[in-house]
Amino acid sequence: MLRLAFHDSSDIPAKVLEATDIRITGGVLWNHTEHGLIARFASGSWRHRGIYYPSISLTGACCLAFGIARDSLISDPVSLFSVTGATLRANGVAIAEYDEQLDLWHGLIRPLTWQVMRIVSAAAVSALADVDRPVILNPWDYPADALPPAISSSK
């Protein structure tokens, strides 16, 4: 189970929701079963039920997924995803920035651009992707083919 928390200026979550699957389409967070529309990005904050929050966190063993069911690229499990303003982080590492004008996410470490992603409970990954031949993509790992030879050969 994922725990989605909305944070105001204090460290204490102002609002908490639980779900097994959070979908992100551009600047919209939603869930197809329990919650429907959860939040929308606007003017540097995330609007949930009329209140603007500067940051959101998703905790619990979860994976980032790109693509459609059974053909998804899946990340290794992560214990914390967070979004502060337009910056998406995985375990504290900034991995993407949201471009509100283009309604796209741009990778900060990998040269990726995407509009749609899901954050899924690690326990639910087997229902999402073919676990017999998973394709792992961690956008917080610098691609080995883009590293200088001295660095990439040590991996």
MARGUDO-740927 format. One record per residue: x, y, z of N, C-alpha, C in turn. Coordinates in nm, 2 decimals, decimal comma, always signed. Example, Ala and Ser with C-alpha at 12.3 -4.5 7.8 and 13.67 -1.06 7.14 Angstrom:
<nodes>
+--------+--------+--------+--------+--------+--------+--------+--------+--------+
!    n.x !    n.y !    n.z !   ca.x !   ca.y !   ca.z !    c.x !    c.y !    c.z !
+--------+--------+--------+--------+--------+--------+--------+--------+--------+
!  +1,32 !  -0,57 !  +0,78 !  +1,23 !  -0,45 !  +0,78 !  +1,32 !  -0,33 !  +0,78 !
!  +1,28 !  -0,22 !  +0,71 !  +1,37 !  -0,11 !  +0,71 !  +1,29 !  +0,00 !  +0,79 !
+--------+--------+--------+--------+--------+--------+--------+--------+--------+
</nodes>
This chain:
<nodes>
+--------+--------+--------+--------+--------+--------+--------+--------+--------+
!    n.x !    n.y !    n.z !   ca.x !   ca.y !   ca.z !    c.x !    c.y !    c.z !
+--------+--------+--------+--------+--------+--------+--------+--------+--------+
!  +0,08 !  -0,12 !  +0,00 !  +0,00 !  +0,00 !  +0,00 !  +0,09 !  +0,12 !  +0,00 !
!  +0,05 !  +0,22 !  -0,08 !  +0,13 !  +0,35 !  -0,09 !  +0,06 !  +0,45 !  +0,00 !
!  +0,14 !  +0,53 !  +0,06 !  +0,09 !  +0,64 !  +0,15 !  +0,12 !  +0,77 !  +0,08 !
!  +0,02 !  +0,84 !  +0,03 !  +0,04 !  +0,97 !  -0,04 !  +0,01 !  +1,08 !  +0,06 !
!  +0,10 !  +1,17 !  +0,09 !  +0,09 !  +1,27 !  +0,19 !  +0,11 !  +1,41 !  +0,12 !
!  +0,02 !  +1,50 !  +0,16 !  +0,03 !  +1,64 !  +0,11 !  +0,10 !  +1,72 !  +0,22 !
!  +0,20 !  +1,80 !  +0,19 !  +0,27 !  +1,87 !  +0,29 !  +0,25 !  +2,02 !  +0,27 !
!  +0,22 !  +2,09 !  +0,38 !  +0,22 !  +2,24 !  +0,37 !  +0,36 !  +2,28 !  +0,42 !
!  +0,38 !  +2,40 !  +0,48 !  +0,51 !  +2,45 !  +0,52 !  +0,57 !  +2,38 !  +0,64 !
!  +0,49 !  +2,30 !  +0,71 !  +0,54 !  +2,22 !  +0,82 !  +0,58 !  +2,09 !  +0,78 !
!  +0,65 !  +2,01 !  +0,86 !  +0,69 !  +1,88 !  +0,83 !  +0,58 !  +1,77 !  +0,85 !
!  +0,48 !  +1,81 !  +0,91 !  +0,37 !  +1,72 !  +0,94 !  +0,28 !  +1,71 !  +0,82 !
!  +0,24 !  +1,59 !  +0,77 !  +0,15 !  +1,59 !  +0,66 !  +0,02 !  +1,65 !  +0,69 !
!  -0,03 !  +1,73 !  +0,60 !  -0,16 !  +1,80 !  +0,62 !  -0,28 !  +1,71 !  +0,58 !
!  -0,25 !  +1,62 !  +0,49 !  -0,36 !  +1,53 !  +0,44 !  -0,29 !  +1,40 !  +0,39 !
!  -0,35 !  +1,29 !  +0,42 !  -0,29 !  +1,16 !  +0,38 !  -0,40 !  +1,07 !  +0,31 !
!  -0,36 !  +1,01 !  +0,20 !  -0,44 !  +0,91 !  +0,13 !  -0,36 !  +0,78 !  +0,11 !
!  -0,44 !  +0,67 !  +0,10 !  -0,37 !  +0,54 !  +0,07 !  -0,42 !  +0,49 !  -0,06 !
!  -0,33 !  +0,42 !  -0,14 !  -0,37 !  +0,36 !  -0,27 !  -0,26 !  +0,26 !  -0,30 !
!  -0,29 !  +0,17 !  -0,40 !  -0,19 !  +0,08 !  -0,45 !  -0,13 !  +0,13 !  -0,58 !
!  -0,19 !  +0,23 !  -0,64 !  -0,15 !  +0,28 !  -0,77 !  -0,18 !  +0,43 !  -0,78 !
!  -0,08 !  +0,51 !  -0,81 !  -0,10 !  +0,65 !  -0,83 !  -0,05 !  +0,68 !  -0,98 !
!  -0,14 !  +0,74 !  -1,06 !  -0,11 !  +0,77 !  -1,19 !  -0,08 !  +0,91 !  -1,21 !
!  +0,02 !  +0,94 !  -1,29 !  +0,06 !  +1,08 !  -1,31 !  +0,06 !  +1,10 !  -1,46 !
!  -0,03 !  +1,19 !  -1,50 !  -0,04 !  +1,23 !  -1,64 !  -0,01 !  +1,38 !  -1,65 !
!  +0,11 !  +1,41 !  -1,70 !  +0,15 !  +1,55 !  -1,70 !  +0,14 !  +1,61 !  -1,56 !
!  +0,07 !  +1,71 !  -1,54 !  +0,06 !  +1,77 !  -1,41 !  -0,06 !  +1,73 !  -1,33 !
!  -0,11 !  +1,61 !  -1,35 !  -0,23 !  +1,56 !  -1,28 !  -0,20 !  +1,43 !  -1,21 !
!  -0,23 !  +1,42 !  -1,08 !  -0,22 !  +1,29 !  -1,01 !  -0,36 !  +1,24 !  -0,99 !
!  -0,37 !  +1,11 !  -1,02 !  -0,51 !  +1,05 !  -1,01 !  -0,49 !  +0,90 !  -0,98 !
!  -0,61 !  +0,84 !  -0,95 !  -0,62 !  +0,70 !  -0,92 !  -0,75 !  +0,65 !  -0,97 !
!  -0,74 !  +0,54 !  -1,05 !  -0,86 !  +0,50 !  -1,12 !  -0,97 !  +0,43 !  -1,03 !
!  -0,93 !  +0,39 !  -0,91 !  -1,03 !  +0,31 !  -0,83 !  -1,08 !  +0,39 !  -0,71 !
!  -0,99 !  +0,42 !  -0,62 !  -1,03 !  +0,47 !  -0,49 !  -1,06 !  +0,63 !  -0,49 !
!  -0,97 !  +0,70 !  -0,56 !  -0,98 !  +0,85 !  -0,54 !  -1,01 !  +0,93 !  -0,66 !
!  -1,00 !  +0,88 !  -0,78 !  -1,03 !  +0,97 !  -0,90 !  -0,92 !  +1,07 !  -0,91 !
!  -0,96 !  +1,20 !  -0,94 !  -0,86 !  +1,31 !  -0,95 !  -0,81 !  +1,34 !  -0,81 !
!  -0,68 !  +1,33 !  -0,79 !  -0,62 !  +1,36 !  -0,66 !  -0,57 !  +1,50 !  -0,65 !
!  -0,49 !  +1,54 !  -0,75 !  -0,42 !  +1,67 !  -0,74 !  -0,39 !  +1,72 !  -0,88 !
!  -0,37 !  +1,85 !  -0,89 !  -0,33 !  +1,91 !  -1,02 !  -0,23 !  +2,01 !  -0,99 !
!  -0,12 !  +2,02 !  -1,08 !  -0,01 !  +2,11 !  -1,06 !  -0,06 !  +2,25 !  -1,12 !
!  -0,03 !  +2,35 !  -1,04 !  -0,07 !  +2,49 !  -1,08 !  +0,02 !  +2,59 !  -1,01 !
!  +0,09 !  +2,67 !  -1,08 !  +0,16 !  +2,78 !  -1,03 !  +0,26 !  +2,74 !  -0,92 !
!  +0,33 !  +2,62 !  -0,94 !  +0,44 !  +2,58 !  -0,85 !  +0,39 !  +2,50 !  -0,74 !
!  +0,26 !  +2,47 !  -0,73 !  +0,21 !  +2,39 !  -0,61 !  +0,11 !  +2,28 !  -0,66 !
!  +0,08 !  +2,19 !  -0,58 !  -0,02 !  +2,09 !  -0,61 !  -0,15 !  +2,11 !  -0,54 !
!  -0,26 !  +2,13 !  -0,62 !  -0,39 !  +2,16 !  -0,57 !  -0,47 !  +2,04 !  -0,54 !
!  -0,51 !  +2,02 !  -0,42 !  -0,59 !  +1,90 !  -0,38 !  -0,71 !  +1,96 !  -0,30 !
!  -0,83 !  +1,94 !  -0,36 !  -0,96 !  +1,98 !  -0,30 !  -0,96 !  +2,13 !  -0,26 !
!  -0,90 !  +2,21 !  -0,35 !  -0,91 !  +2,36 !  -0,33 !  -0,79 !  +2,41 !  -0,25 !
!  -0,71 !  +2,33 !  -0,19 !  -0,59 !  +2,37 !  -0,11 !  -0,46 !  +2,34 !  -0,19 !
!  -0,37 !  +2,44 !  -0,19 !  -0,24 !  +2,43 !  -0,25 !  -0,14 !  +2,38 !  -0,16 !
!  -0,06 !  +2,28 !  -0,20 !  +0,04 !  +2,22 !  -0,12 !  +0,17 !  +2,23 !  -0,20 !
!  +0,28 !  +2,27 !  -0,13 !  +0,41 !  +2,28 !  -0,21 !  +0,48 !  +2,15 !  -0,23 !
!  +0,44 !  +2,05 !  -0,16 !  +0,51 !  +1,92 !  -0,18 !  +0,41 !  +1,80 !  -0,15 !
!  +0,45 !  +1,69 !  -0,21 !  +0,37 !  +1,56 !  -0,19 !  +0,48 !  +1,45 !  -0,18 !
!  +0,45 !  +1,36 !  -0,09 !  +0,54 !  +1,24 !  -0,08 !  +0,46 !  +1,11 !  -0,09 !
!  +0,52 !  +1,01 !  -0,15 !  +0,47 !  +0,88 !  -0,16 !  +0,56 !  +0,78 !  -0,10 !
!  +0,52 !  +0,72 !  +0,01 !  +0,60 !  +0,63 !  +0,08 !  +0,54 !  +0,48 !  +0,08 !
!  +0,63 !  +0,39 !  +0,11 !  +0,60 !  +0,25 !  +0,10 !  +0,68 !  +0,19 !  -0,01 !
!  +0,70 !  +0,06 !  -0,01 !  +0,77 !  +0,00 !  -0,12 !  +0,70 !  +0,01 !  -0,25 !
!  +0,75 !  +0,09 !  -0,34 !  +0,68 !  +0,12 !  -0,46 !  +0,78 !  +0,13 !  -0,58 !
!  +0,73 !  +0,12 !  -0,70 !  +0,81 !  +0,12 !  -0,82 !  +0,75 !  +0,23 !  -0,92 !
!  +0,84 !  +0,29 !  -0,99 !  +0,80 !  +0,38 !  -1,10 !  +0,78 !  +0,30 !  -1,22 !
!  +0,67 !  +0,32 !  -1,29 !  +0,64 !  +0,25 !  -1,42 !  +0,61 !  +0,34 !  -1,53 !
!  +0,67 !  +0,31 !  -1,65 !  +0,64 !  +0,38 !  -1,77 !  +0,58 !  +0,28 !  -1,87 !
!  +0,49 !  +0,33 !  -1,95 !  +0,44 !  +0,24 !  -2,06 !  +0,31 !  +0,18 !  -2,02 !
!  +0,26 !  +0,09 !  -2,11 !  +0,13 !  +0,03 !  -2,09 !  +0,14 !  -0,10 !  -2,02 !
!  +0,04 !  -0,15 !  -1,97 !  +0,04 !  -0,28 !  -1,90 !  +0,11 !  -0,39 !  -1,98 !
!  +0,18 !  -0,47 !  -1,91 !  +0,26 !  -0,59 !  -1,96 !  +0,38 !  -0,55 !  -2,04 !
!  +0,39 !  -0,42 !  -2,09 !  +0,50 !  -0,37 !  -2,17 !  +0,57 !  -0,26 !  -2,10 !
!  +0,55 !  -0,25 !  -1,97 !  +0,60 !  -0,14 !  -1,89 !  +0,75 !  -0,15 !  -1,86 !
!  +0,82 !  -0,04 !  -1,85 !  +0,95 !  -0,03 !  -1,80 !  +0,93 !  +0,00 !  -1,65 !
!  +0,99 !  -0,08 !  -1,56 !  +0,97 !  -0,07 !  -1,42 !  +1,10 !  -0,03 !  -1,35 !
!  +1,09 !  +0,05 !  -1,25 !  +1,21 !  +0,08 !  -1,17 !  +1,23 !  -0,03 !  -1,06 !
!  +1,35 !  -0,03 !  -1,00 !  +1,36 !  -0,11 !  -0,88 !  +1,28 !  -0,05 !  -0,77 !
!  +1,24 !  -0,12 !  -0,66 !  +1,16 !  -0,07 !  -0,56 !  +1,23 !  +0,05 !  -0,49 !
!  +1,15 !  +0,15 !  -0,45 !  +1,19 !  +0,27 !  -0,39 !  +1,10 !  +0,29 !  -0,26 !
!  +1,16 !  +0,34 !  -0,16 !  +1,08 !  +0,37 !  -0,04 !  +1,01 !  +0,50 !  -0,03 !
!  +1,07 !  +0,60 !  -0,11 !  +1,01 !  +0,74 !  -0,10 !  +1,02 !  +0,80 !  -0,24 !
!  +0,91 !  +0,84 !  -0,29 !  +0,90 !  +0,94 !  -0,41 !  +0,85 !  +1,06 !  -0,35 !
!  +0,90 !  +1,18 !  -0,39 !  +0,84 !  +1,30 !  -0,35 !  +0,85 !  +1,40 !  -0,47 !
!  +0,75 !  +1,49 !  -0,46 !  +0,75 !  +1,60 !  -0,56 !  +0,74 !  +1,73 !  -0,48 !
!  +0,84 !  +1,82 !  -0,50 !  +0,84 !  +1,95 !  -0,44 !  +0,83 !  +2,05 !  -0,55 !
!  +0,73 !  +2,12 !  -0,56 !  +0,71 !  +2,21 !  -0,67 !  +0,70 !  +2,12 !  -0,80 !
!  +0,79 !  +2,15 !  -0,89 !  +0,79 !  +2,07 !  -1,02 !  +0,90 !  +1,96 !  -1,02 !
!  +0,97 !  +1,94 !  -0,91 !  +1,08 !  +1,84 !  -0,90 !  +1,04 !  +1,71 !  -0,84 !
!  +1,06 !  +1,60 !  -0,92 !  +1,03 !  +1,46 !  -0,87 !  +1,16 !  +1,40 !  -0,82 !
!  +1,15 !  +1,35 !  -0,70 !  +1,27 !  +1,28 !  -0,64 !  +1,24 !  +1,14 !  -0,61 !
!  +1,34 !  +1,05 !  -0,62 !  +1,34 !  +0,91 !  -0,57 !  +1,44 !  +0,90 !  -0,46 !
!  +1,39 !  +0,86 !  -0,34 !  +1,48 !  +0,85 !  -0,23 !  +1,57 !  +0,98 !  -0,21 !
!  +1,52 !  +1,09 !  -0,24 !  +1,59 !  +1,22 !  -0,22 !  +1,67 !  +1,27 !  -0,34 !
!  +1,69 !  +1,18 !  -0,45 !  +1,76 !  +1,22 !  -0,57 !  +1,67 !  +1,28 !  -0,67 !
!  +1,69 !  +1,40 !  -0,71 !  +1,61 !  +1,47 !  -0,81 !  +1,63 !  +1,39 !  -0,94 !
!  +1,51 !  +1,34 !  -1,00 !  +1,52 !  +1,27 !  -1,12 !  +1,45 !  +1,33 !  -1,24 !
!  +1,36 !  +1,42 !  -1,21 !  +1,28 !  +1,49 !  -1,32 !  +1,22 !  +1,62 !  -1,28 !
!  +1,20 !  +1,70 !  -1,38 !  +1,13 !  +1,83 !  -1,36 !  +1,01 !  +1,83 !  -1,45 !
!  +0,90 !  +1,89 !  -1,40 !  +0,78 !  +1,90 !  -1,47 !  +0,78 !  +2,03 !  -1,54 !
!  +0,75 !  +2,03 !  -1,67 !  +0,74 !  +2,16 !  -1,75 !  +0,59 !  +2,18 !  -1,78 !
!  +0,54 !  +2,28 !  -1,70 !  +0,40 !  +2,31 !  -1,71 !  +0,35 !  +2,36 !  -1,85 !
!  +0,44 !  +2,43 !  -1,91 !  +0,40 !  +2,48 !  -2,05 !  +0,38 !  +2,37 !  -2,15 !
!  +0,47 !  +2,27 !  -2,14 !  +0,47 !  +2,15 !  -2,24 !  +0,39 !  +2,04 !  -2,18 !
!  +0,35 !  +2,04 !  -2,05 !  +0,28 !  +1,93 !  -1,99 !  +0,36 !  +1,80 !  -2,00 !
!  +0,49 !  +1,81 !  -1,98 !  +0,59 !  +1,69 !  -1,99 !  +0,68 !  +1,69 !  -1,87 !
!  +0,73 !  +1,57 !  -1,84 !  +0,84 !  +1,55 !  -1,74 !  +0,97 !  +1,53 !  -1,81 !
!  +1,07 !  +1,60 !  -1,77 !  +1,21 !  +1,59 !  -1,83 !  +1,30 !  +1,53 !  -1,73 !
!  +1,37 !  +1,42 !  -1,77 !  +1,47 !  +1,35 !  -1,69 !  +1,58 !  +1,45 !  -1,66 !
!  +1,63 !  +1,45 !  -1,54 !  +1,75 !  +1,53 !  -1,50 !  +1,88 !  +1,45 !  -1,51 !
!  +1,87 !  +1,32 !  -1,49 !  +1,99 !  +1,24 !  -1,50 !  +2,00 !  +1,16 !  -1,63 !
!  +1,89 !  +1,11 !  -1,67 !  +1,88 !  +1,04 !  -1,80 !  +1,81 !  +1,13 !  -1,90 !
!  +1,85 !  +1,13 !  -2,03 !  +1,79 !  +1,21 !  -2,13 !  +1,65 !  +1,16 !  -2,17 !
!  +1,55 !  +1,16 !  -2,08 !  +1,42 !  +1,10 !  -2,10 !  +1,32 !  +1,22 !  -2,10 !
!  +1,21 !  +1,21 !  -2,17 !  +1,10 !  +1,30 !  -2,16 !  +0,98 !  +1,21 !  -2,17 !
!  +0,88 !  +1,24 !  -2,08 !  +0,76 !  +1,15 !  -2,08 !  +0,65 !  +1,24 !  -2,02 !
!  +0,52 !  +1,19 !  -2,05 !  +0,41 !  +1,26 !  -2,00 !  +0,33 !  +1,17 !  -1,90 !
!  +0,34 !  +1,04 !  -1,91 !  +0,26 !  +0,95 !  -1,83 !  +0,35 !  +0,85 !  -1,75 !
!  +0,32 !  +0,84 !  -1,62 !  +0,40 !  +0,74 !  -1,54 !  +0,30 !  +0,69 !  -1,43 !
!  +0,34 !  +0,59 !  -1,37 !  +0,26 !  +0,54 !  -1,25 !  +0,36 !  +0,51 !  -1,14 !
!  +0,31 !  +0,53 !  -1,02 !  +0,39 !  +0,48 !  -0,90 !  +0,30 !  +0,37 !  -0,84 !
!  +0,35 !  +0,25 !  -0,84 !  +0,28 !  +0,13 !  -0,80 !  +0,34 !  +0,06 !  -0,68 !
!  +0,25 !  +0,01 !  -0,60 !  +0,30 !  -0,07 !  -0,49 !  +0,39 !  -0,18 !  -0,54 !
!  +0,50 !  -0,21 !  -0,48 !  +0,59 !  -0,32 !  -0,53 !  +0,52 !  -0,45 !  -0,53 !
!  +0,42 !  -0,47 !  -0,44 !  +0,35 !  -0,59 !  -0,43 !  +0,25 !  -0,61 !  -0,55 !
!  +0,22 !  -0,50 !  -0,62 !  +0,13 !  -0,50 !  -0,73 !  +0,20 !  -0,50 !  -0,87 !
!  +0,33 !  -0,50 !  -0,87 !  +0,41 !  -0,49 !  -0,99 !  +0,38 !  -0,62 !  -1,08 !
!  +0,37 !  -0,73 !  -1,02 !  +0,35 !  -0,85 !  -1,10 !  +0,22 !  -0,85 !  -1,18 !
!  +0,12 !  -0,77 !  -1,14 !  +0,00 !  -0,75 !  -1,22 !  +0,02 !  -0,65 !  -1,33 !
!  +0,12 !  -0,57 !  -1,32 !  +0,14 !  -0,46 !  -1,42 !  +0,23 !  -0,51 !  -1,53 !
!  +0,34 !  -0,58 !  -1,50 !  +0,44 !  -0,61 !  -1,60 !  +0,47 !  -0,76 !  -1,60 !
!  +0,53 !  -0,81 !  -1,70 !  +0,58 !  -0,94 !  -1,72 !  +0,70 !  -0,97 !  -1,63 !
!  +0,68 !  -1,02 !  -1,51 !  +0,79 !  -1,03 !  -1,42 !  +0,89 !  -1,14 !  -1,46 !
!  +0,86 !  -1,22 !  -1,55 !  +0,95 !  -1,32 !  -1,60 !  +1,06 !  -1,26 !  -1,68 !
!  +1,03 !  -1,15 !  -1,75 !  +1,13 !  -1,08 !  -1,82 !  +1,12 !  -0,93 !  -1,80 !
!  +1,15 !  -0,88 !  -1,68 !  +1,13 !  -0,74 !  -1,65 !  +1,23 !  -0,65 !  -1,73 !
!  +1,19 !  -0,53 !  -1,76 !  +1,28 !  -0,44 !  -1,82 !  +1,29 !  -0,33 !  -1,71 !
!  +1,41 !  -0,32 !  -1,65 !  +1,43 !  -0,23 !  -1,54 !  +1,49 !  -0,10 !  -1,59 !
!  +1,42 !  +0,01 !  -1,55 !  +1,47 !  +0,14 !  -1,59 !  +1,47 !  +0,23 !  -1,47 !
!  +1,58 !  +0,27 !  -1,42 !  +1,59 !  +0,36 !  -1,30 !  +1,63 !  +0,49 !  -1,35 !
!  +1,54 !  +0,59 !  -1,36 !  +1,58 !  +0,72 !  -1,41 !  +1,68 !  +0,80 !  -1,32 !
!  +1,71 !  +0,74 !  -1,20 !  +1,81 !  +0,81 !  -1,12 !  +1,94 !  +0,75 !  -1,13 !
!  +1,96 !  +0,64 !  -1,21 !  +2,09 !  +0,59 !  -1,25 !  +2,14 !  +0,64 !  -1,38 !
!  +2,25 !  +0,70 !  -1,38 !  +2,31 !  +0,76 !  -1,50 !  +2,34 !  +0,64 !  -1,59 !
!  +2,29 !  +0,65 !  -1,72 !  +2,31 !  +0,54 !  -1,81 !  +2,46 !  +0,51 !  -1,84 !
!  +2,49 !  +0,38 !  -1,83 !  +2,63 !  +0,34 !  -1,84 !  +2,69 !  +0,38 !  -1,98 !
!  +2,61 !  +0,38 !  -2,08 !  +2,67 !  +0,41 !  -2,21 !  +2,70 !  +0,56 !  -2,23 !
!  +2,65 !  +0,64 !  -2,13 !  +2,68 !  +0,79 !  -2,14 !  +2,79 !  +0,83 !  -2,05 !
!  +2,84 !  +0,73 !  -1,97 !  +2,95 !  +0,76 !  -1,88 !  +3,09 !  +0,76 !  -1,95 !
!  +3,18 !  +0,84 !  -1,90 !  +3,32 !  +0,83 !  -1,96 !  +3,37 !  +0,68 !  -1,95 !
!  +3,46 !  +0,63 !  -2,04 !  +3,50 !  +0,49 !  -2,03 !  +3,56 !  +0,45 !  -1,90 !
!  +3,63 !  +0,53 !  -1,83 !  +3,69 !  +0,49 !  -1,70 !  +3,58 !  +0,46 !  -1,60 !
!  +3,47 !  +0,53 !  -1,60 !  +3,36 !  +0,51 !  -1,51 !  +3,27 !  +0,39 !  -1,55 !
!  +3,24 !  +0,39 !  -1,68 !  +3,14 !  +0,28 !  -1,72 !  +3,21 !  +0,14 !  -1,72 !
!  +3,34 !  +0,13 !  -1,74 !  +3,40 !  +0,00 !  -1,73 !  +3,41 !  -0,06 !  -1,59 !
!  +3,39 !  +0,03 !  -1,49 !  +3,40 !  -0,02 !  -1,35 !  +3,27 !  -0,07 !  -1,30 !
!  +3,16 !  -0,06 !  -1,38 !  +3,03 !  -0,11 !  -1,34 !  +3,01 !  -0,25 !  -1,38 !
+--------+--------+--------+--------+--------+--------+--------+--------+--------+
</nodes>
